[in-house]
């Protein structure tokens, strides 16, 4: 939105007409960053100082969401064809951010939930989960709420529709970092995840 308003004077004027009512103005002078970019700017070494529990033995499939990489002319914080920032941050926890085919393939959330093409969206989701399973991932790490909802809340529906068992837990990057920093699972809402981490916690 920041970039759109900067490059669209007409929309910028419309927004500022609304903002005038609360004595505010959009100037386009703020550099908006994705939180992964902020963490990467802090530095992996600095973050690693706070890791208390090595998550060694965990094979993590990182899913860099579409809005993190696209549109490429604006999102220049990582390589859109081979993003590495998320994987580098995951690796500092001691987990293994694995390479797998189709890393940048969409989860299908927009196709299913925004445009209403559920069948196509479920096929996209299945394709992605088949890749996770082939790579023998223990865990999926995301940094996008839409991707999280797709992978976690739709996973059981996917398993039922295609009669395939995946049962791969999904964590936000922030949750994975919290786990490695010694926080109690109860402190950050893990009980609300559809796919439980019980067996995973035993593994680490």
DACORFEN-V151748 format. One record per backbone hydrogen bond with DSSP energy under -0.5 kcal/mol. NH is the residue of the N-H (numbers start at 1). CO is the residue of the C=O. Records with the same first field share a line. If there is no record, write none. Layout:
# DACORFEN-V151748
NH->CO ; CO
This chain:
# DACORFEN-V151748
5->1
6->2
7->3
8->4 ; 5
12->8
13->9
14->10
15->11
16->12
17->13
18->14
19->15
20->16
21->18
22->19
23->20
24->19
27->25
32->30
38->34
39->35
40->36
41->37
42->38
43->39
47->43
48->44
49->45
50->47
51->48
52->180
53->180
55->93
58->55
60->58 ; 96
61->59 ; 139
62->60
63->141
64->62
65->63
68->65
69->65 ; 66
70->66
74->71
75->71
76->74
80->78
88->84
89->85
90->86
91->87
92->88 ; 89
93->90
94->91
95->90
96->58
97->95
98->60 ; 96
103->100
105->102
112->108
113->109
114->109 ; 110
115->110
117->111
118->116
121->117
122->118
123->119
124->120
125->121
126->122
127->123
128->124
129->125
130->126
131->127
132->128
133->129
134->130
135->131
136->133
137->132
138->59
139->59
140->169
141->61
142->171
143->63
148->144
149->145
150->146
151->147
152->148
153->149
154->149 ; 150
156->152
158->154
159->155
160->156
161->157
162->158
163->159
164->159
166->164
169->138 ; 167
171->140
173->142
176->172
177->173
178->174
179->175
180->176
181->177
182->179
183->178
187->184
188->185
189->186
190->185
192->189
193->190
196->194
201->197
202->198
203->199
204->200
